[in-house]
Every structure is written in structure tokens, then in C-alpha cells.
Amino acid sequence: MKKIYLIICLFTAMSFIKAMAQDEFALMEEVSIADSTFLIEEGRASYYGTRFHMRKTANGDVYNMEEMTAAHKHLPFGTILRVVNLKNDKEVWVKVNDRLPPSSKRVIDLSKGAAKSLDMIRDGVIPVRLEVPNQETIVSLIDYYQENKPEGMRLRLYPEPLEFVRPSIELLELLIDMQDERIFGSIY
């Protein structure tokens, strides 16, 4: 009878540890999903350089090819974006200060300085992901576009993530020791 009790307790402890490991794996999946919270668009990026250097942009700024700026079809001027090169995972933060033509197949046209940071000069055109810095920017874009959100643009609000405190290994060891005491303490 005591052996059966011991086996049941061991299986219970193992199940507990396995469940905790599965919860940790699920949490890792949630973190990778949360990484896309601020994603607003994906597509192809190009860059423009010396020909437009020191000319005026659509918002009136003077284009400096070494600054971290970009042209977009419809994002409001002044929007800050993180551009991620999907070929090498390099990223750069840029400010929208110019316009792409409405017929462009690109989602963004970067300054030469931003293109260098993304290591895309040799490629010329690369696949990219565009992200905004926070929920407030998404709220302002939803307000800006209202019912006229551009096709292909993703503007979603997510609830604030819950704070999760991962149990320490000492706590797990304590729980196992307590199980051992119950099991072996009852045998002797």
C-alpha cells in the first residue's frame, strides 16, 4: 500500500513539474506573439539617395540623405517607425517626412542613411516590417484614418499584457522536498 502511495505521489510531482514546463513554453509563445503588437505593415522597401539630397521633401523639410527619414504613401508626417529588414533582422527608427507616389508598389522609401543601417544598399529593395513605438501611436493613427484606413495597414489595439512572475527554481525544489517529506516521512 505504501509503495502505491509513493508511486502516486511521484507521478503527481512529475505532473506538476511537467505542467509548469508547459506553462513556461506557452508563455514563450505569447511573448513572440506580443512582439507583433505594434506591427502596422509589411512589404518591400527601397531607398533614395544623392539625387534628392538637399531638396525639399513633401512636408517642407530639406532632405538630408544621412538622416533617418522615410517616405510613405499615407502615414502622417512626423510618424516614427521602426523598420526591420526581414533578410537580416537589422532595424532602424525613421521619421516620415516625405510621400511615395500612390502607384508605388513599395510600402516605404528610406533615406540612404537608414538604408545603410539596414545593410540594404547592395540589395536595393528588401522585404521589411514597419512597426510603431507604442499603443498611443496606434490610437492616433486610428483617429487619423477613421473609416478610411489604407488597405494592407494593420491597426489593432491590444489589452495591456499581464505581468507574470516566473517561480524560482528554489520554490520548485522546496515543493519537491515537501513531497519527499510526505512520502518518505509516512513510510518510516
Residue pairs with C-beta under 8 A, 6 or more apart in sequence:
2 186
2 187
5 183
5 186
6 183
6 187
9 179
9 182
9 183
10 183
12 179
13 175
13 176
13 179
16 175
17 172
17 176
20 167
20 172
24 166
27 164
27 166
34 158
34 161
37 135
37 158
38 82
38 131
38 132
38 133
38 134
38 135
38 137
38 138
39 129
39 130
39 131
39 154
40 81
40 130
40 131
40 132
40 138
40 141
40 153
40 154
40 155
41 107
41 129
41 130
41 152
41 153
41 154
42 86
42 107
42 127
42 128
42 129
42 130
43 106
43 107
43 108
43 127
43 128
43 130
43 152
44 105
44 106
44 107
44 125
44 126
44 127
44 128
45 83
45 85
45 106
45 107
45 108
45 109
45 110
45 118
45 120
45 125
45 126
45 127
45 128
46 106
46 109
46 110
46 124
46 125
47 109
47 110
47 111
47 112
47 114
47 115
47 120
47 121
47 124
48 65
48 71
48 109
48 110
48 111
48 112
49 65
49 111
49 112
49 115
50 65
50 112
52 63
52 65
53 63
53 64
53 65
54 62
54 63
54 64
55 62
55 63
56 62
56 63
57 63
57 69
57 71
57 97
57 98
58 71
58 77
58 97
58 98
58 99
59 77
59 78
59 97
59 98
61 69
61 97
61 98
63 69
63 97
63 98
63 111
64 111
64 113
65 111
65 112
65 113
66 111
66 112
66 113
67 111
67 113
68 92
68 93
68 94
68 95
68 111
68 113
68 114
68 117
69 94
69 95
69 96
69 97
69 98
69 110
69 111
69 114
70 81
70 83
70 94
70 95
70 96
70 97
70 98
70 108
70 109
70 110
70 111
70 114
71 96
71 97
71 98
71 99
71 100
71 108
71 109
72 79
72 81
72 96
72 98
72 99
72 100
72 107
72 108
72 109
73 99
73 100
73 101
73 102
73 104
73 107
73 150
74 150
75 81
75 96
75 141
76 96
76 141
76 144
77 96
77 97
78 95
78 96
78 97
79 95
79 96
79 132
79 137
79 141
80 93
80 94
80 95
80 96
80 132
80 133
80 137
81 93
81 94
81 95
81 96
81 108
81 130
81 131
81 132
82 91
82 92
82 93
82 130
82 131
82 132
82 133
83 91
83 92
83 93
83 94
83 108
83 110
83 114
83 118
83 128
83 129
83 130
84 90
84 91
84 128
84 129
84 131
85 91
85 118
85 119
85 120
85 126
85 127
85 128
86 126
86 127
86 128
86 129
87 120
87 123
87 126
87 127
88 118
88 119
90 117
90 118
90 119
91 118
92 110
92 114
92 117
92 118
93 133
94 108
94 110
94 111
94 114
98 109
100 106
100 108
100 109
106 125
107 128
107 130
107 152
108 128
108 130
110 118
110 120
112 121
115 121
118 126
118 128
120 126
132 138
132 141
135 157
135 158
138 155
138 156
138 157
139 157
141 155
142 149
142 155
142 157
145 153
145 155
149 155
